[in-house]
Amino acid sequence: MSRRIVSSGGSGDTPRNGSARRPRSISSSGALDSVRSGVSDAPGVSDTPGSAPSSAPSADFRGVSGVSPDASGSGTGEAVAEAAGGGADAPRGMLPDDILVSSRSHQGFVDARSLDPDASVPERLDAPGDGGAGGMLLRPKVVSYPQRRKERTMAMAHRITRRVAVLMLVAVLVVTGGWVLFFSPVFRYDPAQTQLSGLNQWVDQDAVSRIISTDSGSSLFLVHSEKIRAELDDLVGVSDVTVRRTFPHGLTVSLTSAEPAAVLHVTSDDTLVPVTADGERLQTQSAPGAYNGIPRIDVSSADAATNDAAIAEAIKVMGGFTDTLSPRVTSTTAATRDSVTSTIDDGVTVLWGDSEDIDFKVSVVEKILALKDAGDASYASITNINVSSADSPIIK
């Protein structure tokens, strides 16, 4: 059996069929079950809808639970006396499954059907007929689904707009940053601003300039520093290279350049060719005195000398000379690879043998020459030093 909910507060208590609604009241939610049981047992109330109710003592609802008389104004109907105990009869005309709701016992309850749909929220909050200023929790919230869909659509449009704006901003920043880093003059590589150290006259300076100028005008981030390092390391006379970028426009290049171990004196055309201890040719010099202090070896051909085993061994021997001994060596010859011989400026001849243990051999020779130069009588007249066996030097 269906139940009816009858409200006693506010306007709009008239049912759809036009008949006056009989107000009824329950003072508390705890009395609801008592009213239900009391109604079912109340005299004069028929279980059959539409049956004539029996007579019952009349009472004014307002005196019991604050319920106004019915719409007819006759004041008929039973008072729900002692509703919490369920000992009073139900009002006349009340069906067994009706639920009574009292505006006094539930202050602020408003029938949503009685609200003005055109009223604003502040007006509805302050309207006495809508329960007065009791807070939004005591008032029904009327939801307009079309309006809500419109709000959700607008919110989604705003989110999409923000995302598109953020993506466009990121794209602009990426493009701008890429242009600044790789195409703008801000980081343009200028070889003139390269800091070069360790380069000497024995290394081809034109080749060095050509290599470091390869990426001139491009972004410093696009300069192939590893390629530059490898090409410089391949140059004759360069044994070690480091290359690093120096922002905003240059490079820092550090070289370890070799010194000539010997000078090949080509007797056929009286030219001088500086070479390393490994027999590599260094950059020739035209300045007078550029080869002073470097030991020389006479050869018939520079090309043949670098391919000759005896000359190659002699060059290795001369590469072991110290800065003190080198200026005193006037000439070096090598008939075979184990018969390298040098002449000192005071006429002493030194037989080195081969290049094995050349550092020790040089130290022995320098000690003997120091004793001779000091005027030691035992060494004053020596003319030959044989250090082919470094542990057993022979002097004559």
Protein Blocks (a to p, Z undefined) as FASTA:
>chain_A
ZZddddfedehiacfkopacdddddfbfklmmmmmmmmmmpghiafbghiacdddddddf
klmnopacdfkonopacddehklnopaccdehiafkbccddfklmghiacfklpcfkbcf
klmmmpmknnpanbjklpccdddfklmmmmmmmmmmmmmmmmmmmmmmmmmmmmmmmmmm
mmmmklgccfklpccehiafkbcfklmmmmmmmmgoiafklpcfklmmmmmmmpghiabd
cdddddfkbccddddddddfbdcddfklopacdddfkopacdddfbehklgoiacdddfb
fklmmmpmklmmmmmmmmmpcfklmmmpmbdcdfbfklcccddfkopacdebiaehklmm
mmmmmmmmmmmmnopaklmmgcbdcfkbmmlccdZZ
